[in-house]
Amino acid sequence: MGNLGCGCPGSMARVIERTETTETCGTKAVSELRQWPVQLHLVPPTAPYFQEADILVCADCVAFAMGSTHQDLLKGKALAIACPKLDDTTAYVDKLAHIFSANAIKSITVAIMEVPCCRGLDIMVREALQKSGKDIPLESIIVGINGERRN
């Protein structure tokens, strides 16, 4: 199959169109994911889903700990996930700063776990925001191991 010119086909930026949903008891939760890819290493900084977006920068474990992540945190947002402990985070501050400076970002939400190593993601986002030179509203959310929001 030759070179596709964009690397791995699974890393190609895509916008996922969704219609507005309402949650009712006894039904399966609906995915609120609006784009692909989601891993911070893979998201293109100038992807169309970042333009005029509310962004969620989320620690990998949050979605597994907090069962309502899609409805409570992700709905209506562009997503970048990362793990400050296991990922090679060398380029994260620069990549996030590029995302913030290259797009008209409405707001940034950082969701991390209560474990100490997760705090690094919040620190990286704050450094990136400062480096971008933009004044974008920033909210940090801490999720407990039990899945409950701590703040």
Secondary structure as the mmCIF struct_conf table of DSSP 4:
data_model
#
loop_
_struct_conf.conf_type_id
_struct_conf.id
_struct_conf.beg_label_comp_id
_struct_conf.beg_label_asym_id
_struct_conf.beg_label_seq_id
_struct_conf.end_label_comp_id
_struct_conf.end_label_asym_id
_struct_conf.end_label_seq_id
BEND BEND1 GLY A 5 GLY A 7
HELX_RH_3T_P HELX_RH_3T_P1 PRO A 9 SER A 11
BEND BEND2 MET A 12 MET A 12
STRN STRN1 ARG A 14 VAL A 15
TURN_TY1_P TURN_TY1_P1 CYS A 25 GLY A 26
BEND BEND3 THR A 27 THR A 27
HELX_LH_PP_P HELX_LH_PP_P1 LYS A 28 SER A 31
STRN STRN2 GLN A 35 TRP A 36
STRN STRN3 GLN A 39 GLN A 39
TURN_TY1_P TURN_TY1_P2 LEU A 40 LEU A 42
BEND BEND4 VAL A 43 VAL A 43
TURN_TY1_P TURN_TY1_P3 PRO A 45 THR A 46
HELX_RH_3T_P HELX_RH_3T_P2 PRO A 48 PHE A 50
TURN_TY1_P TURN_TY1_P4 GLN A 51 GLU A 52
STRN STRN4 ASP A 54 ALA A 59
TURN_TY1_P TURN_TY1_P5 ASP A 60 CYS A 61
HELX_RH_AL_P HELX_RH_AL_P1 VAL A 62 ALA A 65
TURN_TY1_P TURN_TY1_P6 GLY A 67 SER A 68
HELX_RH_AL_P HELX_RH_AL_P2 THR A 69 THR A 69
HELX_RH_PI_P HELX_RH_PI_P1 HIS A 70 LEU A 74
TURN_TY1_P TURN_TY1_P7 LYS A 75 GLY A 76
STRN STRN5 LYS A 77 ALA A 82
TURN_TY1_P TURN_TY1_P8 PRO A 84 LEU A 86
BEND BEND5 ASP A 87 ASP A 87
TURN_TY1_P TURN_TY1_P9 THR A 90 ALA A 91
HELX_RH_AL_P HELX_RH_AL_P3 TYR A 92 ALA A 102
BEND BEND6 ASN A 103 ASN A 103
STRN STRN6 SER A 107 MET A 113
BEND BEND7 GLU A 114 VAL A 115
HELX_RH_3T_P HELX_RH_3T_P3 PRO A 116 CYS A 118
HELX_RH_AL_P HELX_RH_AL_P4 ARG A 119 SER A 132
TURN_TY1_P TURN_TY1_P10 GLY A 133 GLY A 133
STRN STRN7 LEU A 138 VAL A 143
TURN_TY1_P TURN_TY1_P11 ILE A 145 ASN A 146
BEND BEND8 GLY A 147 GLY A 147
STRN STRN8 ARG A 149 ARG A 149
#
